[in-house]
């Protein structure tokens, strides 16, 4: 079976949004609203996300500001709290959902996600699709509601400017590796999503094994493809705002298997930043992260690979840059996405139309700048 990322890469167009026309915030908000309306009745296909994509939909409507009183919101929350943890993509997305919604109230459930991710790491530091692990040693008890002082309740259908304050984590839950469920190796798509899930767990007060984080970062360092030689080529524009003198990216498997490409490089940049943050390293001075940012600058693209577009958003938000090379990733990406939205509010042109749900979610997450910047506690405009 083809990987999720490989399938999406083949489906992507090579359209560039150079000299993108300016779009207003109202146009962006209206596009998001139409997309959320589509998601209210959209199917939840599994495919490469395995049984369904409930967690991806939930993450999207959560960031889009859907009212917690909405029956659709309630349906996906119930699924999040009761589903079996058995696939890496879904578990990572679940941790992201619950940490964003209420990281204190759902802390134990988030700890379950952490245990799954830790136990499913492969010996080389990657992740694959994953298998269930034993969670009996972490009894699930939902904590009292911890809506932070100053947060606005979500009563409107869409609250684009709602300011949310995350509750302070007061309890730490340590996780130890209890099983070795990962195969010998995985892929860089599951691996980048595992990093997102681990970041959510870390932000929720889950203490991750240091060995897990070091091994994950070690893999990303070793799997980065060869330097393209920016200085030797005299390509000054290829040097990104991070200041790297190397241009290196990632592919789906490892440094020897293929040339780097956009989706895996964007996702890996975000993952490197996450692990640097957890380990107390300044990612802006990390040559691995900077070389990945330089690759995205030299090969900059916005296109209809929506899986990649969400990865680009994460790379920009996590690294903390408005540009890759000389290109402003958000204005160009937003202009393209608004142009590509279909009349029914969805994105995507898949042969199996049900799978357009994935692309619709990825597009909305990009437009919302859904990824919280590293080391930003308290409130932010969503």
C-alpha positions in Angstrom: 0.0 0.0 0.0 1.3 3.4 -0.9 2.1 5.8 1.9 -0.2 8.8 2.6 2.5 11.2 1.8 3.5 9.5 -1.4 -0.1 9.4 -2.6 -0.5 13.0 -1.8 2.7 13.9 -3.6 1.6 12.2 -6.8 -1.6 14.1 -6.6 0.0 17.5 -6.2 0.1 20.0 -8.9 3.2 22.1 -9.5 1.3 25.4 -9.5 3.2 28.3 -8.0 1.7 31.4 -6.5 4.4 33.8 -7.4 3.3 37.5 -7.1 0.2 36.3 -5.3 -2.6 38.8 -5.2 -3.4 40.2 -1.7 -6.3 38.6 0.1 -8.2 40.1 2.9 -8.8 38.6 6.4 -12.5 38.6 5.6 -11.9 36.5 2.5 -9.9 34.1 4.5 -12.4 33.9 7.3 -15.3 33.3 4.8 -13.3 30.5 3.1 -12.7 28.9 6.5 -16.4 29.2 7.4 -17.4 27.5 4.1 -14.9 24.8 4.7 -16.2 24.1 8.2 -19.8 24.0 6.9 -18.6 21.3 4.4 -16.9 19.3 7.2 -20.1 19.2 9.2 -21.5 16.6 6.9 -18.3 15.4 5.3 -17.4 11.7 5.5 -14.5 10.6 7.7 -12.5 8.3 5.4 -9.8 6.1 6.8 -7.4 5.2 3.9 -3.8 5.8 5.0 -5.1 7.3 8.3 -6.5 3.8 8.9 -10.0 3.4 10.4 -11.2 7.0 9.9 -9.9 10.6 10.1 -12.0 11.7 13.0 -9.1 13.3 14.8 -8.0 15.3 11.8 -11.6 16.7 11.4 -11.7 17.4 15.2 -8.4 19.2 15.2 -9.7 21.3 12.3 -13.0 22.3 13.7 -11.4 23.0 17.0 -8.9 25.5 15.6 -11.7 26.9 13.4 -13.6 27.9 16.5 -16.7 25.7 16.1 -18.9 26.0 19.2 -18.4 23.2 21.7 -22.2 23.1 21.9 -22.5 22.0 18.3 -23.6 18.4 17.9 -20.8 17.9 15.4 -18.2 19.0 17.9 -19.7 16.8 20.6 -19.6 13.8 18.2 -15.9 14.1 17.5 -15.1 14.9 21.1 -16.8 11.6 22.2 -14.9 9.7 19.5 -11.6 11.3 20.8 -12.3 10.1 24.4 -13.5 6.6 23.6 -11.5 5.4 20.5 -8.9 2.7 20.7 -5.3 4.0 20.4 -3.8 1.9 17.6 -2.4 4.1 14.7 0.4 6.7 14.8 -1.3 9.4 12.7 -4.5 9.2 14.7 -2.9 9.1 18.1 -0.6 12.0 17.4 -3.6 14.1 16.1 -5.6 13.0 19.2 -2.9 14.3 21.5 -2.9 17.6 19.6 -6.7 17.9 19.9 -6.9 17.3 23.6 -3.9 19.5 24.4 -5.5 22.3 22.5 -8.9 21.8 24.0 -8.0 21.4 27.7 -4.6 19.9 28.5 -5.4 19.6 32.2 -8.9 18.1 32.0 -7.7 15.5 29.5 -4.1 15.1 30.7 -4.4 11.3 31.5 -5.8 10.6 28.0 -2.9 12.6 26.6 -0.6 10.5 28.7 -2.1 7.4 27.0 -1.1 9.0 23.6 2.4 9.5 24.9 2.7 5.9 26.0 1.6 4.7 22.6 4.1 6.9 20.8 7.0 6.0 23.0 6.3 2.3 22.7 5.9 2.5 19.0 9.2 4.2 18.1 11.4 2.1 15.8 14.9 1.2 16.8 16.3 3.7 14.3 14.2 6.6 15.7 11.4 6.6 13.1 7.7 5.6 13.5 5.5 3.5 11.3 1.7 3.0 11.4 1.8 1.6 15.0 0.2 -1.0 17.1 -1.9 -0.8 20.3 0.1 -0.9 23.6 -0.9 -1.7 27.2 -2.3 1.3 29.0 -3.6 -0.4 32.1 -0.9 1.1 34.3 -2.3 4.6 33.5 -6.0 4.5 34.6 -8.0 7.1 32.8 -9.6 9.6 35.1 -10.9 12.8 33.6 -9.9 15.8 35.6 -12.2 18.6 36.6 -12.8 21.2 33.9 -10.0 23.7 33.8 -11.2 26.6 31.6 -8.6 29.2 32.2 -9.5 32.6 33.5 -9.9 35.1 30.7 -10.9 32.5 28.1 -14.0 33.1 26.1 -16.5 30.3 25.9 -17.1 29.1 22.3 -20.8 30.0 21.8 -20.8 31.3 18.3 -20.7 29.1 15.3 -17.3 30.4 14.3 -15.2 32.7 16.5 -12.3 33.7 14.3 -10.8 36.2 16.8 -11.6 34.2 20.0 -8.7 34.5 22.4 -8.0 31.4 24.4 -5.8 31.0 27.4 -4.4 27.6 28.1 -4.6 26.3 31.7 -1.5 26.0 33.7 -0.2 22.4 34.0 0.5 21.6 37.7 0.9 17.8 37.6 3.6 15.9 35.7 3.1 12.4 34.4 6.3 10.5 33.6 6.3 8.0 30.8 8.6 5.0 30.5 9.0 2.8 27.5 7.2 -0.4 28.3 7.2 -2.2 24.9 9.0 -2.3 21.6 6.2 -2.3 19.0 7.9 -0.4 16.2 9.3 -2.4 13.3 12.9 -2.1 12.3 12.2 1.2 10.5 9.3 3.4 9.6 8.8 6.4 7.3 9.2 10.2 7.6 5.5 10.9 7.3 4.5 8.9 10.4 7.6 10.2 12.0 6.8 13.9 11.6 3.3 13.3 13.0 4.7 11.5 15.9 6.8 14.6 16.7 3.6 16.7 16.6 2.0 14.4 19.1 5.0 14.3 21.4 5.1 18.1 21.4 1.4 18.1 22.5 2.2 15.6 25.2 5.2 17.6 26.4 3.1 20.8 26.5 0.5 18.9 28.6 3.0 18.1 31.3 3.9 14.6 30.1 7.5 13.7 30.9 8.9 11.9 27.9 11.9 9.5 28.1 15.0 11.5 27.1 16.2 8.5 25.1 13.1 8.7 22.9 13.6 12.3 22.1 17.4 11.9 21.4 16.8 8.9 19.2 14.1 10.7 17.2 16.3 13.7 16.6 19.3 11.5 15.8 17.3 9.9 13.0 16.4 13.3 11.5 20.0 14.4 11.6 21.2 11.2 9.9 18.4 11.1 7.3 18.9 14.6 6.0 20.0 14.5 2.4 23.4 15.8 1.1 24.2 19.4 1.1 23.4 21.1 -2.2 26.3 23.5 -1.8 24.8 26.9 -1.8 28.1 28.7 -1.3 29.8 26.7 -4.0 27.0 27.6 -6.4 27.1 31.2 -5.4 23.4 31.1 -4.8 23.0 33.8 -2.2 19.2 33.8 -2.5 19.1 30.2 -1.4 20.3 31.1 2.1 17.2 31.4 4.2 16.4 33.8 6.9 17.9 31.3 9.3 21.4 32.0 8.0 22.4 28.5 7.0 25.2 28.0 4.5 23.9 24.5 3.7 20.8 23.4 1.8 19.5 20.1 2.9 16.1 18.4 2.9 14.4 15.1 3.6 12.6 12.4 1.6 10.1 9.7 2.7 12.6 7.1 3.8 16.3 8.0 4.3 19.2 10.0 2.8 20.2 7.3 0.4 16.8 6.3 -1.1 15.8 9.5 -3.0 16.2 13.2 -3.4 14.5 15.4 -0.8 11.1 16.9 -1.5 8.7 19.5 -0.1 6.3 17.6 2.1 8.9 15.6 4.0 11.3 18.5 4.3 8.7 20.9 5.7 7.5 18.2 8.2 11.0 17.4 9.3 11.9 21.0 9.9 9.0 21.2 12.3 10.0 18.0 14.0 13.6 19.1 14.5 12.4 22.4 16.1 10.1 20.4 18.4 12.9 18.1 19.6 15.3 21.0 20.0 12.7 22.7 22.1 12.2 19.7 24.3 16.0 19.2 24.7 16.6 22.9 25.5 18.4 23.6 22.2 18.0 26.9 20.3 16.7 25.6 17.0 17.5 28.9 15.3 21.2 28.1 15.8 20.8 24.4 14.9 22.5 23.7 11.5 20.1 20.9 10.8 17.0 23.0 11.1 18.6 25.9 9.3 19.7 23.8 6.4 16.1 22.5 6.1 14.8 26.0 6.1 17.3 26.9 3.4 16.1 24.0 1.3 12.5 25.3 1.6 13.7 28.7 0.6 15.6 27.6 -2.5 12.8 25.3 -3.6 10.0 27.4 -2.4 6.5 26.3 -3.6 2.9 26.6 -2.7 0.8 24.1 -4.5 -2.2 21.8 -4.3 -0.5 19.1 -2.3 -2.5 20.1 0.8 -0.7 17.7 3.0 2.4 19.6 2.2 0.8 22.9 2.7 -0.1 22.1 6.3 3.5 21.0 6.7 4.7 24.3 5.3 2.5 26.1 7.8 4.0 24.1 10.7 7.5 24.7 9.5 6.9 28.5 9.3 5.1 28.7 12.6 7.5 26.4 14.6 10.7 27.8 13.2 9.3 31.3 13.6 9.7 32.8 10.1 7.4 34.7 7.8 9.5 33.9 4.8 11.4 31.0 3.2 14.2 32.5 1.2 12.7 35.7 -0.2 9.1 34.3 -0.3 6.3 35.1 2.2 4.8 31.7 2.7 1.4 32.6 4.2 0.2 35.3 1.8 1.2 33.2 -1.2 -0.3 30.1 0.3 -3.5 31.8 1.3 -4.0 33.3 -2.1 -3.6 29.9 -3.8 -6.0 28.1 -1.3 -8.7 30.7 -1.7 -8.4 30.3 -5.5 -8.6 26.5 -5.2 -11.6 26.2 -2.9 -14.6 24.6 -4.5 -18.2 26.0 -4.5 -19.2 23.4 -1.8 -16.5 24.7 0.5 -14.1 21.8 0.1 -10.6 21.5 -1.2 -9.2 18.6 -3.3 -9.8 16.8 -6.5 -9.4 13.2 -5.5 -10.8 10.3 -7.5 -12.4 9.1 -4.3 -14.3 12.3 -3.4 -14.7 11.2 0.2 -11.0 11.7 0.6 -11.3 15.4 -0.1 -12.1 15.6 3.6 -8.4 15.3 4.3 -7.5 18.1 1.9 -10.2 20.4 3.3 -8.8 19.9 6.8 -5.2 20.6 5.7 -6.3 23.7 3.9 -8.2 25.1 6.8 -5.3 24.3 9.2 -3.0 26.3 7.0 -5.4 29.3 6.7 -5.9 29.3 10.5 -2.1 29.2 11.2 -3.2 26.5 13.5 0.3 25.6 14.9 1.1 27.3 18.1 4.5 28.9 18.1 7.1 27.2 20.4 7.5 28.6 23.9 4.4 30.7 23.6 2.4 30.2 26.7 -0.8 32.0 27.5 -3.1 33.6 24.9 -2.8 34.1 21.2 -5.1 35.2 18.4 -6.3 32.1 16.6 
